[in-house]
Amino acid sequence: MANNNDSSIDTDGNGNKVHVTAEHLNKEIYCELDYISDPFVGFHKIRENRKFFDLSLQVNDKIINVHKVVLAAASPFFHAMLTIEGNDDEGSVKILDIDEEILEQIIEAIYSGKIIVTGDNVQRLLSASTLLQIEWLIIVCCEFLKDRLIPSNCLGILKLADTCGCMKLYNKCQDYIRKHYLEIVNTEEHLLLSFEQIRDLVKSNEIIVDSEINVFNAIMKWIKYNPEKRLMHLAELFKYVRLSLISTKSLMNCVAIEPYIKNNPLCKDFLMEAMEYHLKPEERCLLSGDWTKERKPSGMKPRVVLISGCEECQMYDNYFESKFLTAPMHLKRSHAGASSSHNLLYAVGGKTSSTSLNNAECYNPLTNTWTDIPPMSVKRYNFGISNVGDMIYVCGGNNEKVPHHRVECYDILTSKWITCPNMISNLEGVRATMSDNCIYCVGTMVSQTVMERFDPREGQWCLMPHLLNFRKSTDIASQGSYLFCSGGLNSSNLSQTSGERFDVRRNKWEPISSMLSPKYGHSLVEMDDDIYAIGGDKTFAVECYNVGLNEWNVLQSVHVEHAYGGAAVVNSFP
């Protein structure tokens, strides 16, 4: 019998309730509740007593006796068939394209309002119910399949849903496939895909992959399953791999050595283009295209990640309504820098209770794991960090107690740190942001707050107009062609609420509206076109600045402990 403790209710196309009682993962009993008080109960008893039959259904050698009025009421297909001129007088009808066992189960379900769905009968049951246009049976089959999606069957269920026109099930399969693609590539169903099917998958922005090397491996598995017939499609599939996002090491050790790639002129051209992109970082902005952009599945949303001196980082949604703690970092770090690129978060430098740090690690929100990356050449904390494309720049900061102006950048693709030209000034409390492919740094020196700009294309720093107000322990963020700076300590060492923005095109600072409460030691980030001022020394509030309205609002009931830490926005799933 069914376990009535595990149940749910859905509705068919007519608004009738369908009750589901689960007995086991491989079988469920479904009951159409409206049958309980329906005249069909009486028809079911009449059928059990074998009374008043007026129609026989012939399927193969099987004869199923039924009542025309019952079938016509339950199925638009039978209604249409029986109302065709002359058919209503027929005493026997042949049924084609439906298995006799399945038809018998469907007829029983029509009379009783109950159906047992199993892994063995669900595909045939759904196909037959679709043909007969019995909405509630279609729903229960789809619900059964939705609950049993796994990597090894989802592609087959997707095809079944498409064939039967079950859009809700189809969309559910699509959603499952994009979230579990890396598991699906190891299944037999993936190997049996047609060229068109695998092409549509690998070119999609919707599939979730932690590295494009896995897309390449999926293509090669499919090719090698039947190379005689599939090699002709290699170049067409290979062009959809975002080669520019694969590390130089993986390109050389995995892609370039593949014999099928080496023997295909078009694939070699794609590979050489990617290598040029890797080896000429100063020209990457000129070589950009779809093949240089990470996939952006729908459903991914921006998340603020805060590095606040604990092993775990705090992750918030864009309303700061939900909080998630990441897996512990390999090393607890305060006064660290944070930056994001290609849906990964980079935690760099900082200090422990006893020493400053030069090491760094990378966080993947899809797997909730941290991976060490090579250390910087210089230990630093309280520094500026921002990225231009695949290059993460770290600027200035303190090594122990002394501020310095040294700069280096981490090339994500080659996993190497590169020494860059030094900043012009030794600034205290440097913070950085990026606009128009240039790095902008602000920091304090004597009695003024200074801004410098670095253009990676020219490899030079230049002084920019000073801020309107002295701001120590502040932060900077960019949105569009504007840079925003707010709060900080003034020349009297008092926390302030005022703010200002820099127009990159006009090369000019101008005031903006003040925050609702004073802040210093806080973080500024841009998310969904708004600027967020997060935490700070001796304050736990979060304020949101609407750029278009020039207006600050406090996020109510939000308490965030974060000061002098790293903050970045990374795309992830809820």
N, C-alpha and C positions, 0 to 999 in steps of 0.2 A: 504494500500500500504506500501511498505518497506520504512524505513527511510534511505535515501541514504547518510546521514551524518555519518553513522556508517557502515563502509565497510572495507573489506580486500580482498587480492588476494592470492591464492595458486595455485599450479600446480598439475596436475594429473601425472600418471606414464609416459605419453608420452610428458610431457613438456607443455601441453596445460593449459592455464590460466583458473582458476575457480574463479569467482567473487562472493563474499558473501555480501548480504545486510541484515542487521538485522532489524527486525520489533519489536520484543519483546523477552524477555528472553526465552519464551516458543515456539517461532516459528521463522524460518528464511527461506528466499527465496534465492535459489542458482541459479546462471546462468552461464552456460558454454559459455564463451565469444566467442570462436572460432565458435560456431554455428551461430553467427550473419552473417558471410560471407560464411557460409558453404552451400553445396547443401542440407543439412538437412532442411534448411528453406523452400526450395521448396517442399520437401517431406512432411513437416508439413502442407503446404497448400493443397497438394493433399489429405492428410489424412482427413483434415477438410472437403474437398469436397467429401469424400468417393469415391475416384477414384482408379482404378488399384490395388485393394487388391488382393493378391495371396496366403494369408495364414490366417487361423483362429486359435487363441490360445484358447483352452478350459481349463478353470480353474473352477472347480465345475460346477455351472449352468451358468457361465458367458462365453460369446463369445467375444473375442477381435480381430477385423480385423486389419491386419498389412501387411507390405510389406517385403518379405524375405530379399531383398537386404539391407534394412534399419537395420533390426535386426542383420543380419550377420556382417554388418560393425560396429555396436555399441557394440556388445557383443561377445566375444570369445566363450561363452557357446552356443549361438544361431548359431554362425558360424559352430562350430563343429557338432551340432545337425543336421543342415540343409545340411551339406556336407557328412554326412553318406550316403552310397549308398542307393538310393531309397527314402530317406527322402526329397530330394529337389523337388520331384514330388508330395509330399503329400500336400493336401489342408487344412488339419486340424491336429493340434498337441495338445495332452493333456499335461498340465503343472502341475506337482505335487510339493508339499512341499512349495508352495508360496501362500500367501493369495491373493484372487482375487482383493481386494481393492488396495493392495500394487503393484501387477503386473500391474494394470491399471495405477497407478501413475508412475511406472517405464517406461512403454511404452510411456506415455505422455512426460516424461522427455527425452526419447531417441529422440523423434521427435522435441521437443521444446527447449531442452537444459536448461529447468528450472525445479526446484523441490522445493516443500514446505516441510520442515522438521519440525516436531513437537515432543514434548515429547511423544505423543501417538503413532507415527508411526516410530520413529527413529530405534528402535530395530528391528522391522520387515523389515524395509527398508534396514538396513545394512546387515542383514542376507540374504535377497533376492539378494541384489547387489553383495554380496560376491559369492553367488551361480552362478549368471549370469556373474560374472567377469567384472563388469562395474566399471572401476577404478575411474572415476571422482565422481560417486555416493558414492563409498566407502569413498573417501576423505571428501566429504561434511558431511556425517554422522559422521565420526570421529571428524571433526572439531566442529560439533554441540555438541558432547558429551564432548570433551575436555573442552569446555567453560562452561560446566554445572556440573563439578565434585563437589560434596559436600560429607560430611561424610556419609550421609545416602544412597548414590547410588554408591559410587566409587567401592565397592567390586563387585557389580553386573555388572557394566560397565567393570571392569577388566575381569570378566569371559566371557562376551560377546566378548571383544576384543581378548581374547585367543581362543575362539571358531571360530571366523571369521579370525584369523590369521592377525589381524591388529597390527603390532608390535609397530608402533609409538604411537597409542592409548594405547596399553598395557603398554609401558614404561612410558607414561604420568601418567597412573593410579598408577603404582608402585611408582613413585616419589611422587604423591599426598598422597598415603597411608602411606608411611614412614614419611612424614612430619606432617600428621594429625592423627596419630594412636590413640592418646589419646582422640580425639573426636569420632573416628570411633567405639571405644569399647562400646560406649553408644547407638549404633544403633541396629536395629533389624537384619540387614544384618550380623553384627558381630556375633550375637547369633546363626545365622543359618549356620555359617561356618562348614565345615566338620572338622574332627580331623586333617587331613593332612594339611588343609588350615591354621588353627589356629596354628598348630605346626610350619609351615614354617614362620609364622609371628613372633611368640614369640622367636624363636631361631635366628632370623635374626639380624645381626649387623646394619642393615639399618634403623630400626624404631627409631624414635626420641622420647625419653621419658625423662621427667625431674627427674623421680625417678623410680627405679625398683619396688617399691611398687605398682605402677600403672599397671605394667605388671602382677603382682600377682593378683591384683583385676580383671583384664580383664579375666584371666584364670578362676578365681572362678565364675565370672558371667556366663561364657560359660558353666562351669560344672553344675552349679545350674539350668540352663535353662532346662536341661534334665538329672538329675543325674543318673537315672536308666541305661541309655545307655552310659553316658560319664564318670562316676567315674573311669572306668577301665583305662582311659587315664590320670588321675590326675598326677601320678608320672612322666610320660613321659613328660608332659608339665611343671611341677613344676621344673624339673631339669634345664630348660632353664632360669629361673629367676636368675638374678645375685644377689643372696642373700647377698653376702659379701658387696654389695654396698648399702644395705638398712640399715638405722640407727638401733642401738640396740633397741631404744624405739619402732620403728615401727615393728621390728621383734617380740618383746614380746607382744605388744598391738594389732597387726593386724594379723600377720602370725601364731604365736604359739598358739593362742586361737581358731583358725579356726577348728571346729570339724572334717571336712574331712581330714585336715592335721594331727591332733592328732591321727586319726584312721588308718593312712596309714604308715606302717613301713618304706617304702622307703623315703617318704616325711620327716618323723621324722629324718632319717639319714642325709638327706640334710640339715635340719634345725640345727641339732646338729653340723654339720661341719661348718656351717656359724657362729654359736654362739662361737665355739672354735676360729675361725678367729677373731671375735670381741674381745674376752676376753684375747687373747694372742697377743697383738700388736707386741711384740718382735719377734714373730715367723711368722708374716704375709708373709714375703718374702719367707718362706719355704712352705707356704700353697697356694701359688699363682697358678692360672690356668685360663682357659677361664671364669670361673664363678666369677673371681675377677676383670675382666677387663671391663671397660665401653664400651658400644656400640659406634662404630665409623662410623656413616653413611657417605657414599660418598657425596661429596658436601660441607661437613664441612671443613673449612679452618682455619688456625691459625690467630688470631687477637691479636695485641698488645694493651693492656689496660694500660693507664697511669693515675695514681692518682696524680694530680698536685696542690692540694690545693683548687680546685673548687668543687662545689657540684656535677657537672656532671663529669664523667671520659671521657677521649678521647679514642676512639677505632679506630685502623688503620689496614688496610690489610697489607700483607707482602711486598708490594711495597710503602706503605705510600701514595697511590694514592687516596684512599677514606677515609673519616673521618666520624665517627658516634659518637654522644654524647649519653652516657647512660642516663637512668633515674637518677634523683638526688639521691645521697646518703642520708641516714638519718641524717648524720652529716658531715659538711665540715671539711676536715682534711688535713694538710700539713705534710711533713716529715713522711708519713705513710709507712707501708709495704704492699706489694701485693704478693699474691701467688695464684696458680691455681691448682685445682685437680678435676677430674671427670667432666670436662667442666664447672666448676663453678669458680668464682673469689672471693677471700677473701681479704678484705681491713681491715687492723689491725692497731690499735694504731694511732700514729701521735700526732699532737697537734693542738689546736686552737690558736687564738691570745692571749689567756689568760692562758691556762693550757695544760698540756700533757694529753694524753688519754690512757685508757685501754680497751675501747670498740671495737667491731669489727662487721662487717656485710658481708653478702655473696650476690654476684650478679649472677643471672641466665641470660645468654645472650639470651636464647630461649624465655623467657618471658619478658625480659628487666625490671626485678624487683630486689629490694634489700630486704634482710631479716636479721634482727638482729641475731647474735649468742652470746653465753655467753661471758662476758668480761674476759680479762686476769687478773691475780692476781696482776700484776705490771703495772703501767703506764709507757709508753716508747715511744720515737720517735727516729728517726735516728738510726735504729737498723737493724740487719740482719734477713732475713726471707727466708725459703725454706722448701720444703716438701719431705718426704720420704714416698711414698705410701699414706696412709690415714692420716698421721701425719704431721701437719704443725708446724715447729719449729721456734720460735722467740728467737733471741739471742742478749744479751747485749742491747745497746742503752742508751739513756739519760732519766732520770726522773727529770724533770725540767732542771737544768744545769749540773748535775753530771752524768758522765758515770758509768754504772754498768755492772756486768758480769752475771746477772741472766738469766736463760733460762727456758722456758716452751714450751710445745707443745700442740696443739689442735687436739684431736682425732675426725675426721670428723664423724665417725660412732657412737660414744657415745655422741657427742656434749659436751665433757668435756675437760677442760684444765688440764694438768698434769705437775707438777713441775719436772724439769730435773736437772742433775748435772750442777753446775755453770761452766762457762768458766774459764780458768786458769788466764786470764788477763782482766783488765778493759780497753777495747779498745775504742778509739774514732772513730765514724763514721763507725760502723760495717756493713759489707755487707756479704751476705751468698749465697751459691749455693750448689747443691747436685751432687755427682758423686759416682757411685758404692755403693749406699745406705748409704753413709756417708755425713754428713754436713761439709762444709768447710767455715770458717769465716775469713775475713781479716779486719784489722783495724789498726789504728796508735797508737803508744805508744812512747813517748819521740821523738827520732830521727829515728825510724824505723817503717816499716810496717810489721805487724806480721800476720801469718796465724795459725789457730788452726783447728783441725779436731775432729768431734764427731762421734763415731760409736754407733748407737742406740742398736746394738746387744750386745755390751760390756758395754754400759752406761758410757763411759769414754771419756774425752777430752785429746788430746795430742798436743804438739807444733810441727809445721811443719817448713820446711825451710822458712826463711824470704824472702820477695820479693827482687828482685835485686835492685829496686829503691824505694825511699821513695815516697809514694802516699797517700795524704790526699784527702778526698772527691772523692774517686774513686768508682768503682763498680766491681763485679766479676760475670762471667757467665761460664757455662760449656757446652762442646760439646764433646761427646764421652768420651775419657779418658783424656781430657785436660781441665784445668781451664784457663780462659782468664781474664786479668786485663789490663786496658789501661787508659791513661790520669791521672787526679788528679793534686793536687798541690805538687810541689817538696819542698825540705827543705828550699828553699828561698821564699816559698809561691807564686811561679809562676806556671801558668797553663802549662801543658806539653802535648806532642803528643805521647810520647813513649809508648810501650806496652810490655807485657811479658805473657808467658803461663807456666802453671805448668803441667808437665807430671806425672799423678797420678801413673803410673806403675814404672817410674824411680825415682820418688820422687825428682824432680829437676825442678827449674825455668829456662827458656831460653827466650831470646829476640824474639819479633816478629816485623814486620814492623810497622812503626809509623802511627798514624792517620794523615789525611791531615790538620787538624786544632786542636789546643789545646782545651781540655775540662776538666772541673771539675764539680762536682755536677750532673753529667749525670747518665743515667741508661744504663746498658748492659743487653741485652736479647738474647737468642738463638732462632732462628726461621728458620725452613727449612734448618738446618745445617749451617746457617750463623750466625754471631754475629753482632748485631746492637748496635751502640752507639748513644743514643737518647738525644738530647737537651743538657742541662747543664746550669750552671750559665753564663749569658751574651752571650749565643750562642743558636741558634735555629736550627742548622743543624742536619741532621741524616746521619751517615756514616755506610756502610755495609762492614763487613770484611769477605772475602772469605777464609775459613780455609785452603782449599786445595791449593790455589794459594798464600796464605800469602799476601793478597792484600786488601787495603781499597779503597772504592769508595764512593764519596758523592752522595746522592740521590738528583738529581736536582729538583729545584722548590719546595722543601719540607721545611716547616716552622713549627716547633713544639716548643711550649712554655712549657718546662718541666725541672724542676730543684729540686733536693733534694726530689724527690717523689718516689712513688712506681710504679713498672712496672712488668707486667707479661703477659704471652701468654696464651690465652684461645681459644679453638676451638669453632667456631660458623658458622652460615650461612651468606652469603652476605646480 
